[in-house]
Amino acid sequence: MSESTSMSSTVGFWAVFALLLLALAASWATASAVEDTAEDLIDMGLELYQNRSYQEALKAYDQALFLSPDDVRAWMGKGKVFSALGDYNQSILAYQNATRISPDDPEAWFGVGLNRFLLQDLNDSLKALDRALEMDGNYTRAWELKSAVLAQMGKNDEALEASKRARMTSGPSDTEMLSHSWVSESFILRQMGRDGELLAALENATTLDPQNYDAWILLGEALQGRGEYDRSLAAFDSLLSNIAPTSPPFLALVLIDKGSVLIDMGRYEEARGLYQQTIDLDFSLDPLDQYYLGRAELGEGVSLLRLGDYGEALEAFNRSMEAEPRLADDAWRGIGDARMGLGFYEKALQAYDTALEIYPESVNAERGHAWKGNGDALMAIGRDDDALLAYQNASIAYDLAIEMPDQGRQSYPLNGEFWLNRGAVLEALGLGAQAEEAYGKAREMGYGN
């Protein structure tokens, strides 16, 4: 990805996926009818839960439990409501009551496992899921969640096996579940460095469910990371034209990602147009809206840099930080690049230093770019020895980026710009053969010397 593409938490994906498993649940564990009034209250609680009237749903379940304290459906209903409210500890207590009353109920054990996972209590989550699978070996959602837990634990081979078991137990008509299963498997394959299989998994996901937004976005990003820009654009265009998202944050995400591909292709004017289209969306003050607004401003700044409009680029980077302070590290690096273009070398050095202070240690590709800019600024003001030290730091950061790509922030940071900058650093350090190898990779991805 280019600089315009930013944070994408892998852990966050698994949490969202776990909640999706809960949302996809269409059935409730059955229990004997106790008395009509309690049964009516349980039905009322379910209806209120489905309407997202969570506090009212809790009241209905509490009334049902007052009349029938050992009603499993009521305890599991409370568990679902608390999970939807984000109160995972209370949800676990409710599901544990259900397992006490009905120890052979796989749904109850699944609820415990889900909320343990959401609290990142992975070992206990796995134990609860194994209990659920002891009761029902064909429990699709339990296999899916077990796959996610194992992936979080770094047990990728076991996670893949659990994912395959989930698809084996899922009905062929449940295309939504099957599609999301392939998406989750793609994350495991990415962790394992099996990029070819990752692409196939995402293509399976989009084929099964053409309205799986996540699958299309991840497919577009994966193709971009491989330098297959035309196919990447096609994925994003398919999403924009066929699915026609209307939510400003989601539409913004697709436009930003497409703009990032256009930047990698050198089509800077088109990219700027997409970022401007994004900025013009009707954003609210919601944090998610502001995050995407900040990313759009960041992307516009990068486009303006490439077009040589350094003054406007400075303004865009500053607006990016105002909208979303979490993007300040990339924005300060962009400010450094813009100041270099304007000939303000001392101020550029200050900007790069600020970026390096706030970049997380794990963000190696971006830190490498900032060190490279730092070296360029030092060289421009005649501090050649300091510049060489900066270039050495850049080279170390680039080596780390190749060895350990930071999948939490950017799934695919090794784009053409990365290899071009790496080549320039190696050349400045007098490593001509290695520099030419990096330049060759840049040329393969459409970047010249």
TORKOL-4160 file (C-alpha; in steps of 0.2 Angstrom, whole numbers, padded with zeros to 4 digits, m for minus):
449
<pt num="1" X="0000" Y="0000" Z="0000"/>
<pt num="2" X="0005" Y="0018" Z="m0002"/>
<pt num="3" X="0006" Y="0031" Z="0013"/>
<pt num="4" X="m0013" Y="0034" Z="0010"/>
<pt num="5" X="m0017" Y="0017" Z="0017"/>
<pt num="6" X="m0016" Y="0016" Z="0036"/>
<pt num="7" X="m0020" Y="0006" Z="0051"/>
<pt num="8" X="m0029" Y="m0011" Z="0049"/>
<pt num="9" X="m0029" Y="m0020" Z="0066"/>
<pt num="10" X="m0028" Y="m0039" Z="0064"/>
<pt num="11" X="m0034" Y="m0042" Z="0081"/>
<pt num="12" X="m0048" Y="m0030" Z="0078"/>
<pt num="13" X="m0053" Y="m0041" Z="0063"/>
<pt num="14" X="m0055" Y="m0056" Z="0073"/>
<pt num="15" X="m0065" Y="m0047" Z="0086"/>
<pt num="16" X="m0077" Y="m0041" Z="0073"/>
<pt num="17" X="m0077" Y="m0058" Z="0065"/>
<pt num="18" X="m0082" Y="m0066" Z="0082"/>
<pt num="19" X="m0096" Y="m0054" Z="0084"/>
<pt num="20" X="m0102" Y="m0058" Z="0067"/>
<pt num="21" X="m0103" Y="m0076" Z="0072"/>
<pt num="22" X="m0115" Y="m0071" Z="0085"/>
<pt num="23" X="m0125" Y="m0060" Z="0073"/>
<pt num="24" X="m0126" Y="m0075" Z="0061"/>
<pt num="25" X="m0134" Y="m0086" Z="0074"/>
<pt num="26" X="m0152" Y="m0090" Z="0068"/>
<pt num="27" X="m0157" Y="m0103" Z="0081"/>
<pt num="28" X="m0158" Y="m0104" Z="0100"/>
<pt num="29" X="m0155" Y="m0119" Z="0111"/>
<pt num="30" X="m0172" Y="m0127" Z="0114"/>
<pt num="31" X="m0179" Y="m0129" Z="0132"/>
<pt num="32" X="m0194" Y="m0136" Z="0139"/>
<pt num="33" X="m0208" Y="m0123" Z="0141"/>
<pt num="34" X="m0210" Y="m0119" Z="0159"/>
<pt num="35" X="m0225" Y="m0108" Z="0160"/>
<pt num="36" X="m0233" Y="m0096" Z="0148"/>
<pt num="37" X="m0229" Y="m0080" Z="0156"/>
<pt num="38" X="m0211" Y="m0084" Z="0157"/>
<pt num="39" X="m0211" Y="m0090" Z="0139"/>
<pt num="40" X="m0219" Y="m0074" Z="0133"/>
<pt num="41" X="m0206" Y="m0064" Z="0142"/>
<pt num="42" X="m0192" Y="m0074" Z="0134"/>
<pt num="43" X="m0200" Y="m0071" Z="0117"/>
<pt num="44" X="m0202" Y="m0053" Z="0121"/>
<pt num="45" X="m0184" Y="m0052" Z="0126"/>
<pt num="46" X="m0178" Y="m0060" Z="0109"/>
<pt num="47" X="m0189" Y="m0047" Z="0099"/>
<pt num="48" X="m0182" Y="m0033" Z="0109"/>
<pt num="49" X="m0164" Y="m0039" Z="0107"/>
<pt num="50" X="m0166" Y="m0041" Z="0088"/>
<pt num="51" X="m0173" Y="m0023" Z="0088"/>
<pt num="52" X="m0157" Y="m0017" Z="0098"/>
<pt num="53" X="m0168" Y="m0012" Z="0113"/>
<pt num="54" X="m0155" Y="m0020" Z="0124"/>
<pt num="55" X="m0160" Y="m0012" Z="0141"/>
<pt num="56" X="m0178" Y="m0017" Z="0139"/>
<pt num="57" X="m0173" Y="m0034" Z="0133"/>
<pt num="58" X="m0163" Y="m0037" Z="0149"/>
<pt num="59" X="m0178" Y="m0032" Z="0159"/>
<pt num="60" X="m0189" Y="m0044" Z="0150"/>
<pt num="61" X="m0176" Y="m0058" Z="0153"/>
<pt num="62" X="m0175" Y="m0053" Z="0172"/>
<pt num="63" X="m0193" Y="m0054" Z="0174"/>
<pt num="64" X="m0193" Y="m0072" Z="0165"/>
<pt num="65" X="m0180" Y="m0078" Z="0177"/>
<pt num="66" X="m0189" Y="m0071" Z="0192"/>
<pt num="67" X="m0203" Y="m0083" Z="0187"/>
<pt num="68" X="m0192" Y="m0097" Z="0181"/>
<pt num="69" X="m0174" Y="m0095" Z="0188"/>
<pt num="70" X="m0168" Y="m0111" Z="0179"/>
<pt num="71" X="m0174" Y="m0106" Z="0161"/>
<pt num="72" X="m0159" Y="m0109" Z="0150"/>
<pt num="73" X="m0166" Y="m0098" Z="0136"/>
<pt num="74" X="m0168" Y="m0083" Z="0147"/>
<pt num="75" X="m0150" Y="m0085" Z="0154"/>
<pt num="76" X="m0143" Y="m0087" Z="0136"/>
<pt num="77" X="m0154" Y="m0072" Z="0130"/>
<pt num="78" X="m0146" Y="m0061" Z="0144"/>
<pt num="79" X="m0129" Y="m0067" Z="0138"/>
<pt num="80" X="m0132" Y="m0062" Z="0120"/>
<pt num="81" X="m0138" Y="m0045" Z="0126"/>
<pt num="82" X="m0123" Y="m0042" Z="0138"/>
<pt num="83" X="m0112" Y="m0047" Z="0123"/>
<pt num="84" X="m0120" Y="m0034" Z="0112"/>
<pt num="85" X="m0118" Y="m0021" Z="0125"/>
<pt num="86" X="m0099" Y="m0025" Z="0126"/>
<pt num="87" X="m0101" Y="m0031" Z="0144"/>
<pt num="88" X="m0092" Y="m0048" Z="0141"/>
<pt num="89" X="m0089" Y="m0052" Z="0159"/>
<pt num="90" X="m0108" Y="m0051" Z="0163"/>
<pt num="91" X="m0111" Y="m0061" Z="0147"/>
<pt num="92" X="m0100" Y="m0075" Z="0153"/>
<pt num="93" X="m0109" Y="m0076" Z="0170"/>
<pt num="94" X="m0125" Y="m0078" Z="0161"/>
<pt num="95" X="m0119" Y="m0091" Z="0149"/>
<pt num="96" X="m0110" Y="m0100" Z="0164"/>
<pt num="97" X="m0127" Y="m0101" Z="0173"/>
<pt num="98" X="m0134" Y="m0109" Z="0157"/>
<pt num="99" X="m0120" Y="m0122" Z="0157"/>
<pt num="100" X="m0124" Y="m0125" Z="0175"/>
<pt num="101" X="m0142" Y="m0129" Z="0172"/>
<pt num="102" X="m0139" Y="m0138" Z="0155"/>
<pt num="103" X="m0121" Y="m0144" Z="0155"/>
<pt num="104" X="m0123" Y="m0153" Z="0138"/>
<pt num="105" X="m0130" Y="m0137" Z="0129"/>
<pt num="106" X="m0117" Y="m0133" Z="0115"/>
<pt num="107" X="m0125" Y="m0115" Z="0113"/>
<pt num="108" X="m0121" Y="m0111" Z="0131"/>
<pt num="109" X="m0103" Y="m0117" Z="0130"/>
<pt num="110" X="m0101" Y="m0107" Z="0113"/>
<pt num="111" X="m0107" Y="m0091" Z="0122"/>
<pt num="112" X="m0094" Y="m0094" Z="0135"/>
<pt num="113" X="m0081" Y="m0097" Z="0122"/>
<pt num="114" X="m0086" Y="m0081" Z="0112"/>
<pt num="115" X="m0085" Y="m0069" Z="0126"/>
<pt num="116" X="m0069" Y="m0077" Z="0133"/>
<pt num="117" X="m0062" Y="m0073" Z="0116"/>
<pt num="118" X="m0068" Y="m0056" Z="0115"/>
<pt num="119" X="m0059" Y="m0053" Z="0132"/>
<pt num="120" X="m0043" Y="m0061" Z="0124"/>
<pt num="121" X="m0044" Y="m0075" Z="0137"/>
<pt num="122" X="m0039" Y="m0087" Z="0123"/>
<pt num="123" X="m0035" Y="m0103" Z="0133"/>
<pt num="124" X="m0051" Y="m0103" Z="0142"/>
<pt num="125" X="m0060" Y="m0098" Z="0126"/>
<pt num="126" X="m0053" Y="m0114" Z="0118"/>
<pt num="127" X="m0058" Y="m0125" Z="0132"/>
<pt num="128" X="m0076" Y="m0119" Z="0131"/>
<pt num="129" X="m0077" Y="m0121" Z="0112"/>
<pt num="130" X="m0070" Y="m0139" Z="0114"/>
<pt num="131" X="m0084" Y="m0143" Z="0126"/>
<pt num="132" X="m0096" Y="m0136" Z="0114"/>
<pt num="133" X="m0089" Y="m0147" Z="0100"/>
<pt num="134" X="m0089" Y="m0162" Z="0112"/>
<pt num="135" X="m0108" Y="m0160" Z="0112"/>
<pt num="136" X="m0110" Y="m0157" Z="0094"/>
<pt num="137" X="m0095" Y="m0161" Z="0082"/>
<pt num="138" X="m0104" Y="m0152" Z="0067"/>
<pt num="139" X="m0106" Y="m0136" Z="0076"/>
<pt num="140" X="m0101" Y="m0124" Z="0062"/>
<pt num="141" X="m0099" Y="m0108" Z="0072"/>
<pt num="142" X="m0089" Y="m0116" Z="0086"/>
<pt num="143" X="m0077" Y="m0123" Z="0073"/>
<pt num="144" X="m0076" Y="m0105" Z="0065"/>
<pt num="145" X="m0073" Y="m0097" Z="0082"/>
<pt num="146" X="m0060" Y="m0110" Z="0086"/>
<pt num="147" X="m0051" Y="m0106" Z="0070"/>
<pt num="148" X="m0050" Y="m0088" Z="0075"/>
<pt num="149" X="m0044" Y="m0092" Z="0093"/>
<pt num="150" X="m0030" Y="m0104" Z="0086"/>
<pt num="151" X="m0025" Y="m0090" Z="0074"/>
<pt num="152" X="m0023" Y="m0078" Z="0088"/>
<pt num="153" X="m0013" Y="m0090" Z="0097"/>
<pt num="154" X="m0001" Y="m0092" Z="0082"/>
<pt num="155" X="m0006" Y="m0110" Z="0079"/>
<pt num="156" X="m0009" Y="m0107" Z="0061"/>
<pt num="157" X="m0010" Y="m0126" Z="0055"/>
<pt num="158" X="m0023" Y="m0130" Z="0068"/>
<pt num="159" X="m0032" Y="m0114" Z="0064"/>
<pt num="160" X="m0033" Y="m0119" Z="0045"/>
<pt num="161" X="m0039" Y="m0137" Z="0050"/>
<pt num="162" X="m0053" Y="m0129" Z="0061"/>
<pt num="163" X="m0058" Y="m0118" Z="0047"/>
<pt num="164" X="m0059" Y="m0132" Z="0035"/>
<pt num="165" X="m0070" Y="m0142" Z="0047"/>
<pt num="166" X="m0081" Y="m0127" Z="0049"/>
<pt num="167" X="m0085" Y="m0127" Z="0030"/>
<pt num="168" X="m0087" Y="m0146" Z="0030"/>
<pt num="169" X="m0101" Y="m0144" Z="0043"/>
<pt num="170" X="m0109" Y="m0129" Z="0035"/>
<pt num="171" X="m0124" Y="m0131" Z="0024"/>
<pt num="172" X="m0120" Y="m0128" Z="0006"/>
<pt num="173" X="m0134" Y="m0115" Z="0006"/>
<pt num="174" X="m0126" Y="m0105" Z="0020"/>
<pt num="175" X="m0116" Y="m0094" Z="0008"/>
<pt num="176" X="m0114" Y="m0080" Z="0020"/>
<pt num="177" X="m0106" Y="m0091" Z="0033"/>
<pt num="178" X="m0095" Y="m0100" Z="0020"/>
<pt num="179" X="m0090" Y="m0083" Z="0012"/>
<pt num="180" X="m0084" Y="m0076" Z="0029"/>
<pt num="181" X="m0075" Y="m0092" Z="0033"/>
<pt num="182" X="m0064" Y="m0090" Z="0018"/>
<pt num="183" X="m0061" Y="m0072" Z="0023"/>
<pt num="184" X="m0055" Y="m0077" Z="0040"/>
<pt num="185" X="m0045" Y="m0091" Z="0032"/>
<pt num="186" X="m0036" Y="m0078" Z="0022"/>
<pt num="187" X="m0030" Y="m0069" Z="0038"/>
<pt num="188" X="m0022" Y="m0086" Z="0043"/>
<pt num="189" X="m0014" Y="m0088" Z="0026"/>
<pt num="190" X="m0007" Y="m0071" Z="0027"/>
<pt num="191" X="0001" Y="m0074" Z="0044"/>
<pt num="192" X="0009" Y="m0090" Z="0036"/>
<pt num="193" X="0015" Y="m0080" Z="0021"/>
<pt num="194" X="0005" Y="m0091" Z="0008"/>
<pt num="195" X="0000" Y="m0076" Z="m0003"/>
<pt num="196" X="m0006" Y="m0087" Z="m0018"/>
<pt num="197" X="m0018" Y="m0096" Z="m0007"/>
<pt num="198" X="m0024" Y="m0080" Z="0002"/>
<pt num="199" X="m0029" Y="m0074" Z="m0015"/>
<pt num="200" X="m0039" Y="m0090" Z="m0019"/>
<pt num="201" X="m0047" Y="m0089" Z="m0002"/>
<pt num="202" X="m0053" Y="m0071" Z="m0005"/>
<pt num="203" X="m0059" Y="m0075" Z="m0023"/>
<pt num="204" X="m0069" Y="m0090" Z="m0016"/>
<pt num="205" X="m0077" Y="m0078" Z="m0003"/>
<pt num="206" X="m0082" Y="m0065" Z="m0016"/>
<pt num="207" X="m0089" Y="m0079" Z="m0028"/>
<pt num="208" X="m0100" Y="m0086" Z="m0014"/>
<pt num="209" X="m0106" Y="m0070" Z="m0008"/>
<pt num="210" X="m0104" Y="m0055" Z="m0020"/>
<pt num="211" X="m0110" Y="m0043" Z="m0006"/>
<pt num="212" X="m0096" Y="m0048" Z="0006"/>
<pt num="213" X="m0089" Y="m0031" Z="0007"/>
<pt num="214" X="m0074" Y="m0036" Z="0018"/>
<pt num="215" X="m0069" Y="m0049" Z="0005"/>
<pt num="216" X="m0069" Y="m0037" Z="m0010"/>
<pt num="217" X="m0059" Y="m0024" Z="0000"/>
<pt num="218" X="m0046" Y="m0037" Z="0006"/>
<pt num="219" X="m0045" Y="m0044" Z="m0012"/>
<pt num="220" X="m0041" Y="m0027" Z="m0019"/>
<pt num="221" X="m0028" Y="m0024" Z="m0006"/>
<pt num="222" X="m0020" Y="m0041" Z="m0008"/>
<pt num="223" X="m0019" Y="m0038" Z="m0027"/>
<pt num="224" X="m0012" Y="m0021" Z="m0024"/>
<pt num="225" X="0002" Y="m0028" Z="m0013"/>
<pt num="226" X="0007" Y="m0040" Z="m0027"/>
<pt num="227" X="0008" Y="m0026" Z="m0039"/>
<pt num="228" X="m0007" Y="m0032" Z="m0049"/>
<pt num="229" X="m0015" Y="m0015" Z="m0050"/>
<pt num="230" X="m0027" Y="m0017" Z="m0064"/>
<pt num="231" X="m0035" Y="m0032" Z="m0055"/>
<pt num="232" X="m0035" Y="m0022" Z="m0039"/>
<pt num="233" X="m0044" Y="m0008" Z="m0047"/>
<pt num="234" X="m0057" Y="m0020" Z="m0055"/>
<pt num="235" X="m0060" Y="m0027" Z="m0037"/>
<pt num="236" X="m0063" Y="m0010" Z="m0030"/>
<pt num="237" X="m0074" Y="m0005" Z="m0045"/>
<pt num="238" X="m0084" Y="m0020" Z="m0043"/>
<pt num="239" X="m0088" Y="m0015" Z="m0026"/>
<pt num="240" X="m0092" Y="0002" Z="m0030"/>
<pt num="241" X="m0103" Y="m0002" Z="m0045"/>
<pt num="242" X="m0111" Y="m0018" Z="m0041"/>
<pt num="243" X="m0114" Y="m0016" Z="m0022"/>
<pt num="244" X="m0116" Y="0002" Z="m0022"/>
<pt num="245" X="m0112" Y="0006" Z="m0004"/>
<pt num="246" X="m0121" Y="0021" Z="0003"/>
<pt num="247" X="m0113" Y="0023" Z="0021"/>
<pt num="248" X="m0101" Y="0037" Z="0021"/>
<pt num="249" X="m0087" Y="0028" Z="0031"/>
<pt num="250" X="m0088" Y="0012" Z="0020"/>
<pt num="251" X="m0089" Y="0022" Z="0004"/>
<pt num="252" X="m0074" Y="0032" Z="0010"/>
<pt num="253" X="m0064" Y="0016" Z="0014"/>
<pt num="254" X="m0067" Y="0010" Z="m0004"/>
<pt num="255" X="m0063" Y="0027" Z="m0012"/>
<pt num="256" X="m0047" Y="0029" Z="m0001"/>
<pt num="257" X="m0041" Y="0011" Z="m0006"/>
<pt num="258" X="m0044" Y="0014" Z="m0024"/>
<pt num="259" X="m0035" Y="0030" Z="m0023"/>
<pt num="260" X="m0020" Y="0021" Z="m0015"/>
<pt num="261" X="m0019" Y="0010" Z="m0030"/>
<pt num="262" X="m0020" Y="0024" Z="m0042"/>
<pt num="263" X="m0005" Y="0032" Z="m0033"/>
<pt num="264" X="0005" Y="0016" Z="m0035"/>
<pt num="265" X="0001" Y="0017" Z="m0054"/>
<pt num="266" X="0007" Y="0035" Z="m0055"/>
<pt num="267" X="m0011" Y="0041" Z="m0059"/>
<pt num="268" X="m0010" Y="0056" Z="m0047"/>
<pt num="269" X="m0023" Y="0067" Z="m0054"/>
<pt num="270" X="m0036" Y="0053" Z="m0053"/>
<pt num="271" X="m0031" Y="0048" Z="m0036"/>
<pt num="272" X="m0033" Y="0066" Z="m0030"/>
<pt num="273" X="m0050" Y="0067" Z="m0038"/>
<pt num="274" X="m0055" Y="0051" Z="m0028"/>
<pt num="275" X="m0048" Y="0059" Z="m0011"/>
<pt num="276" X="m0057" Y="0075" Z="m0015"/>
<pt num="277" X="m0073" Y="0065" Z="m0018"/>
<pt num="278" X="m0071" Y="0057" Z="m0001"/>
<pt num="279" X="m0068" Y="0073" Z="0008"/>
<pt num="280" X="m0084" Y="0080" Z="0001"/>
<pt num="281" X="m0094" Y="0066" Z="0008"/>
<pt num="282" X="m0107" Y="0070" Z="0022"/>
<pt num="283" X="m0096" Y="0065" Z="0037"/>
<pt num="284" X="m0102" Y="0066" Z="0055"/>
<pt num="285" X="m0091" Y="0069" Z="0070"/>
<pt num="286" X="m0092" Y="0051" Z="0074"/>
<pt num="287" X="m0074" Y="0044" Z="0077"/>
<pt num="288" X="m0075" Y="0032" Z="0062"/>
<pt num="289" X="m0080" Y="0046" Z="0050"/>
<pt num="290" X="m0066" Y="0057" Z="0056"/>
<pt num="291" X="m0054" Y="0043" Z="0054"/>
<pt num="292" X="m0058" Y="0041" Z="0036"/>
<pt num="293" X="m0059" Y="0060" Z="0033"/>
<pt num="294" X="m0041" Y="0061" Z="0040"/>
<pt num="295" X="m0035" Y="0046" Z="0029"/>
<pt num="296" X="m0043" Y="0055" Z="0014"/>
<pt num="297" X="m0034" Y="0071" Z="0018"/>
<pt num="298" X="m0018" Y="0061" Z="0020"/>
<pt num="299" X="m0021" Y="0053" Z="0003"/>
<pt num="300" X="m0024" Y="0070" Z="m0005"/>
<pt num="301" X="m0007" Y="0076" Z="0003"/>
<pt num="302" X="0002" Y="0062" Z="m0005"/>
<pt num="303" X="m0006" Y="0065" Z="m0022"/>
<pt num="304" X="m0001" Y="0083" Z="m0021"/>
<pt num="305" X="0017" Y="0079" Z="m0017"/>
<pt num="306" X="0018" Y="0068" Z="m0032"/>
<pt num="307" X="0011" Y="0082" Z="m0043"/>
<pt num="308" X="0024" Y="0094" Z="m0036"/>
<pt num="309" X="0011" Y="0105" Z="m0027"/>
<pt num="310" X="0020" Y="0106" Z="m0010"/>
<pt num="311" X="0011" Y="0121" Z="m0003"/>
<pt num="312" X="m0006" Y="0113" Z="m0004"/>
<pt num="313" X="0001" Y="0096" Z="0001"/>
<pt num="314" X="0007" Y="0104" Z="0018"/>
<pt num="315" X="m0011" Y="0111" Z="0021"/>
<pt num="316" X="m0018" Y="0093" Z="0017"/>
<pt num="317" X="m0006" Y="0085" Z="0029"/>
<pt num="318" X="m0011" Y="0097" Z="0043"/>
<pt num="319" X="m0029" Y="0095" Z="0040"/>
<pt num="320" X="m0027" Y="0076" Z="0041"/>
<pt num="321" X="m0019" Y="0078" Z="0059"/>
<pt num="322" X="m0034" Y="0089" Z="0064"/>
<pt num="323" X="m0047" Y="0077" Z="0058"/>
<pt num="324" X="m0038" Y="0061" Z="0065"/>
<pt num="325" X="m0023" Y="0064" Z="0077"/>
<pt num="326" X="m0019" Y="0045" Z="0076"/>
<pt num="327" X="m0012" Y="0049" Z="0058"/>
<pt num="328" X="0000" Y="0062" Z="0064"/>
<pt num="329" X="0015" Y="0051" Z="0061"/>
<pt num="330" X="0012" Y="0049" Z="0043"/>
<pt num="331" X="0006" Y="0067" Z="0042"/>
<pt num="332" X="0023" Y="0073" Z="0049"/>
<pt num="333" X="0032" Y="0062" Z="0037"/>
<pt num="334" X="0022" Y="0070" Z="0023"/>
<pt num="335" X="0025" Y="0087" Z="0030"/>
<pt num="336" X="0044" Y="0083" Z="0029"/>
<pt num="337" X="0043" Y="0078" Z="0011"/>
<pt num="338" X="0033" Y="0094" Z="0007"/>
<pt num="339" X="0046" Y="0105" Z="0016"/>
<pt num="340" X="0060" Y="0096" Z="0006"/>
<pt num="341" X="0051" Y="0100" Z="m0010"/>
<pt num="342" X="0050" Y="0119" Z="m0005"/>
<pt num="343" X="0068" Y="0119" Z="0000"/>
<pt num="344" X="0065" Y="0121" Z="0019"/>
<pt num="345" X="0078" Y="0108" Z="0024"/>
<pt num="346" X="0080" Y="0113" Z="0042"/>
<pt num="347" X="0061" Y="0112" Z="0045"/>
<pt num="348" X="0060" Y="0096" Z="0035"/>
<pt num="349" X="0072" Y="0089" Z="0047"/>
<pt num="350" X="0061" Y="0094" Z="0062"/>
<pt num="351" X="0046" Y="0086" Z="0054"/>
<pt num="352" X="0055" Y="0069" Z="0050"/>
<pt num="353" X="0062" Y="0069" Z="0068"/>
<pt num="354" X="0044" Y="0072" Z="0075"/>
<pt num="355" X="0038" Y="0057" Z="0064"/>
<pt num="356" X="0051" Y="0046" Z="0071"/>
<pt num="357" X="0047" Y="0051" Z="0089"/>
<pt num="358" X="0029" Y="0045" Z="0087"/>
<pt num="359" X="0030" Y="0031" Z="0074"/>
<pt num="360" X="0027" Y="0014" Z="0083"/>
<pt num="361" X="0043" Y="0003" Z="0084"/>
<pt num="362" X="0035" Y="m0010" Z="0074"/>
<pt num="363" X="0031" Y="0001" Z="0059"/>
<pt num="364" X="0047" Y="m0002" Z="0050"/>
<pt num="365" X="0043" Y="0003" Z="0032"/>
<pt num="366" X="0037" Y="0020" Z="0037"/>
<pt num="367" X="0051" Y="0022" Z="0049"/>
<pt num="368" X="0063" Y="0018" Z="0035"/>
<pt num="369" X="0055" Y="0031" Z="0024"/>
<pt num="370" X="0056" Y="0044" Z="0038"/>
<pt num="371" X="0075" Y="0040" Z="0041"/>
<pt num="372" X="0078" Y="0041" Z="0022"/>
<pt num="373" X="0070" Y="0059" Z="0022"/>
<pt num="374" X="0080" Y="0063" Z="0038"/>
<pt num="375" X="0096" Y="0058" Z="0028"/>
<pt num="376" X="0091" Y="0068" Z="0013"/>
<pt num="377" X="0088" Y="0084" Z="0023"/>
<pt num="378" X="0104" Y="0082" Z="0032"/>
<pt num="379" X="0113" Y="0079" Z="0016"/>
<pt num="380" X="0105" Y="0095" Z="0009"/>
<pt num="381" X="0112" Y="0106" Z="0023"/>
<pt num="382" X="0129" Y="0099" Z="0022"/>
<pt num="383" X="0129" Y="0087" Z="0037"/>
<pt num="384" X="0136" Y="0072" Z="0027"/>
<pt num="385" X="0142" Y="0061" Z="0041"/>
<pt num="386" X="0125" Y="0063" Z="0050"/>
<pt num="387" X="0116" Y="0059" Z="0034"/>
<pt num="388" X="0125" Y="0043" Z="0032"/>
<pt num="389" X="0120" Y="0038" Z="0050"/>
<pt num="390" X="0102" Y="0042" Z="0045"/>
<pt num="391" X="0103" Y="0031" Z="0029"/>
<pt num="392" X="0110" Y="0017" Z="0039"/>
<pt num="393" X="0095" Y="0018" Z="0051"/>
<pt num="394" X="0084" Y="0018" Z="0036"/>
<pt num="395" X="0093" Y="0003" Z="0029"/>
<pt num="396" X="0090" Y="m0007" Z="0046"/>
<pt num="397" X="0072" Y="m0002" Z="0046"/>
<pt num="398" X="0069" Y="m0008" Z="0028"/>
<pt num="399" X="0078" Y="m0024" Z="0032"/>
<pt num="400" X="0066" Y="m0027" Z="0047"/>
<pt num="401" X="0051" Y="m0022" Z="0036"/>
<pt num="402" X="0056" Y="m0036" Z="0023"/>
<pt num="403" X="0059" Y="m0049" Z="0037"/>
<pt num="404" X="0044" Y="m0044" Z="0048"/>
<pt num="405" X="0030" Y="m0035" Z="0038"/>
<pt num="406" X="0019" Y="m0025" Z="0051"/>
<pt num="407" X="0002" Y="m0033" Z="0047"/>
<pt num="408" X="m0006" Y="m0023" Z="0061"/>
<pt num="409" X="m0004" Y="m0007" Z="0053"/>
<pt num="410" X="m0002" Y="m0010" Z="0034"/>
<pt num="411" X="m0005" Y="m0027" Z="0027"/>
<pt num="412" X="0007" Y="m0024" Z="0012"/>
<pt num="413" X="0020" Y="m0010" Z="0015"/>
<pt num="414" X="0032" Y="m0017" Z="0002"/>
<pt num="415" X="0026" Y="m0007" Z="m0013"/>
<pt num="416" X="0036" Y="0001" Z="m0027"/>
<pt num="417" X="0039" Y="0017" Z="m0017"/>
<pt num="418" X="0047" Y="0006" Z="m0003"/>
<pt num="419" X="0059" Y="m0002" Z="m0015"/>
<pt num="420" X="0063" Y="0014" Z="m0024"/>
<pt num="421" X="0067" Y="0022" Z="m0007"/>
<pt num="422" X="0077" Y="0007" Z="m0002"/>
<pt num="423" X="0087" Y="0008" Z="m0018"/>
<pt num="424" X="0091" Y="0026" Z="m0015"/>
<pt num="425" X="0097" Y="0023" Z="0003"/>
<pt num="426" X="0108" Y="0008" Z="m0002"/>
<pt num="427" X="0115" Y="0019" Z="m0016"/>
<pt num="428" X="0119" Y="0033" Z="m0004"/>
<pt num="429" X="0128" Y="0020" Z="0007"/>
<pt num="430" X="0139" Y="0014" Z="m0008"/>
<pt num="431" X="0130" Y="m0003" Z="m0010"/>
<pt num="432" X="0128" Y="m0002" Z="m0028"/>
<pt num="433" X="0123" Y="m0020" Z="m0032"/>
<pt num="434" X="0110" Y="m0021" Z="m0018"/>
<pt num="435" X="0104" Y="m0004" Z="m0024"/>
<pt num="436" X="0101" Y="m0010" Z="m0041"/>
<pt num="437" X="0092" Y="m0025" Z="m0035"/>
<pt num="438" X="0080" Y="m0014" Z="m0025"/>
<pt num="439" X="0078" Y="m0003" Z="m0040"/>
<pt num="440" X="0074" Y="m0018" Z="m0051"/>
<pt num="441" X="0060" Y="m0023" Z="m0039"/>
<pt num="442" X="0053" Y="m0005" Z="m0040"/>
<pt num="443" X="0053" Y="m0005" Z="m0059"/>
<pt num="444" X="0043" Y="m0021" Z="m0058"/>
<pt num="445" X="0030" Y="m0012" Z="m0049"/>
<pt num="446" X="0030" Y="0003" Z="m0061"/>
<pt num="447" X="0042" Y="0014" Z="m0052"/>
<pt num="448" X="0058" Y="0021" Z="m0061"/>
<pt num="449" X="0074" Y="0026" Z="m0054"/>
